[in-house]
């Protein structure tokens, strides 16, 4: 018999934790792909734009979590 997994309850620390993880990913994207020599070569401009778009979407997610954190703590 398998036990049913209990759903973890969201606590205050989860917001900051997710924001931190998103920040780490965005920072890794910056440090390891956007600043990479290939993405700074004009022949790879489209590649860089795609990577920056992905980073921008993660930034939007970060901002959404921050907003939800403020709402949760009001």
C-alpha positions in Angstrom: 0.0 0.0 0.0 1.2 3.5 -0.8 0.8 6.3 1.6 -0.8 9.5 0.3 1.5 12.4 0.3 0.5 15.3 2.5 0.3 18.6 0.7 2.9 20.9 2.2 1.3 24.1 3.6 2.7 27.3 2.4 4.5 29.4 5.0 6.1 32.8 5.0 9.6 31.4 4.3 8.4 29.8 1.0 8.1 33.2 -0.7 11.6 34.4 0.1 12.9 30.9 -0.7 11.4 30.9 -4.2 12.5 34.5 -4.8 16.0 33.5 -3.8 16.0 30.5 -6.2 14.7 32.6 -9.1 17.4 35.2 -8.4 20.1 32.5 -8.4 18.8 31.2 -11.8 18.7 34.7 -13.3 22.2 35.4 -12.0 23.5 32.2 -13.5 21.9 33.0 -16.8 23.6 36.4 -16.7 27.0 35.1 -15.6 27.2 32.0 -17.8 25.2 32.7 -21.0 24.5 36.4 -21.6 28.1 37.4 -20.9 29.4 34.4 -22.9 31.7 35.3 -25.8 29.4 33.7 -28.4 26.4 35.7 -27.2 28.4 38.9 -27.4 29.3 38.2 -31.0 26.9 40.0 -33.4 26.4 36.8 -35.4 24.7 35.4 -32.3 22.4 38.4 -31.6 19.2 36.3 -32.0 20.5 33.7 -29.5 21.3 36.4 -27.0 17.8 37.9 -27.4 16.2 34.6 -26.7 18.2 34.1 -23.6 17.4 37.6 -22.4 13.7 37.0 -23.1 13.9 33.9 -20.8 15.7 35.9 -18.1 13.0 38.6 -18.4 10.2 36.1 -17.9 12.0 34.8 -14.8 12.2 38.4 -13.5 8.5 38.7 -14.0 7.9 35.6 -12.0 10.2 37.0 -9.3 8.2 40.2 -9.2 4.9 38.2 -9.0 6.2 36.2 -6.0 7.3 39.3 -4.3 3.9 40.8 -4.8 2.2 37.7 -3.5 4.5 37.8 -0.4 3.4 41.4 0.4 -0.2 40.4 -0.1 0.2 37.3 2.1 1.8 39.4 4.9 -0.9 42.1 4.9 
